[in-house]
Amino acid sequence: MGMTVRGVAAIGLLLATACSGDAQRTASTGGSGGNVTAQQGGSGGNATAGGSSGAAGSAGTASACPGPAPAALGATGRLDLPVKVTINGTEAVIGQPGTGREGREFRLSLFKFFLSQPVFLGEDGAETPAQFLGADGLPLPYELQLVDADDPATQLLRLSAATGTYTALRFSVGVPMACNWMSSTAAIHPLNPDSDMFWTWGSQFMFIRIEGSSRPSATGEWQGFTYHVGYDPAFTRLTVPGALEVGAGAVGPTLALDIDLMLETDADGLPSPQHSVPEGWVVDNLDHNQPFSFE
């Protein structure tokens, strides 16, 4: 499957090695490609039988961040969904290589990403609000779940919603605009410096932070990569079809994220990690490659 590049001047895909000039360039140019703008997000994608679909830039215009202690949704149903990071369907283990569909190998050293704004979709496409809960049964701070591939405690989505049968889960990858622009100094986890997801020079949060190395085949040379995705235009809304039953607390299917699909490229190597903005190819892959699926 080839890589599709959205025509956005600077989508906010930044590298850890980016200099301040790169940061200023990305912060000041929101672009207007597709349905993405820096000030107003597009609508989410519709569920399809084939996999996830979405639209980047759905950051919305919420007037306030939910805060460190959001009000409970009040729903009586509960569904727990394990989360698994994979490489071509095989579970990814930090520090160990995994092989993709075309023979490319990936070896992750760090991978974290934010999930937000969950809703369940009914057979008629109607959305039912859902809420991420912590192990204590209370809403997670800022209604955000930070998944860490190296921390099993973060790899379970505890969702409260109205009881019923649903056909898909819709969610966003990233921090909504209302929370993304606040200072991290007064925040608690995961919107504080301890999460290692805050750009001090950009005063915003990374939505995805993935680091490691890759090589085109088992005989190639390992090359390091560092991709930090953020800024409001990179906020992405996705829909993942699947039979989901919200009841008294059942465990549902596993939500898998395939690194091979998220970092797919037609080139021999991944885009350079040195002082460049590769125009949102990771976000494009989230939109078009359907890296999230239920299994």
Stockholm file with secondary structure:
# STOCKHOLM 1.0

chainA/1-295         MGMTVRGVAAIGLLLATACSGDAQRTASTGGSGGNVTAQQGGSGGNATAGGSSGAAGSAGTASACPGPAPAALGATGRLDLPVKVTINGTEAVIGQPGTGREGREFRLSLFKFFLSQPVFLGEDGAETPAQFLGADGLPLPYELQLVDADDPATQLLRLSAATGTYTALRFSVGVPMACNWMSSTAAIHPLNPDSDMFWTWGSQFMFIRIEGSSRPSATGEWQGFTYHVGYDPAFTRLTVPGALEVGAGAVGPTLALDIDLMLETDADGLPSPQHSVPEGWVVDNLDHNQPFSFE
#=GR chainA/1-295 SS CCCCCCCCSCCSEECTTCCHHHHHHHHHCCCCSTTCCSSSCCCCCCCBTTBCEEEETCCCCCSSCCCSSCCCCCCCEEEEEEEEEEETTEECCTTSEEECTTSCEEEEEEEEEEEEEEEEECTTSCEEEEEEECTTSSBCGGGEEEEETTCGGGSEEEEEECSEEEEEEEEEESCCHHHHTSCSTTCCTTSSGGGSCEETTTTEEEEEEEEEEEESSTTSCCEEEEEEEESGGGCEEEEEEEEEEEBEEEECCCEEEEHHHHTCCSSSSCCCCSSCCCTTHHHHHHHHSCCEEEC
#=GC SS_cons         CCCCCCCCSCCSEECTTCCHHHHHHHHHCCCCSTTCCSSSCCCCCCCBTTBCEEEETCCCCCSSCCCSSCCCCCCCEEEEEEEEEEETTEECCTTSEEECTTSCEEEEEEEEEEEEEEEEECTTSCEEEEEEECTTSSBCGGGEEEEETTCGGGSEEEEEECSEEEEEEEEEESCCHHHHTSCSTTCCTTSSGGGSCEETTTTEEEEEEEEEEEESSTTSCCEEEEEEEESGGGCEEEEEEEEEEEBEEEECCCEEEEHHHHTCCSSSSCCCCSSCCCTTHHHHHHHHSCCEEEC
//
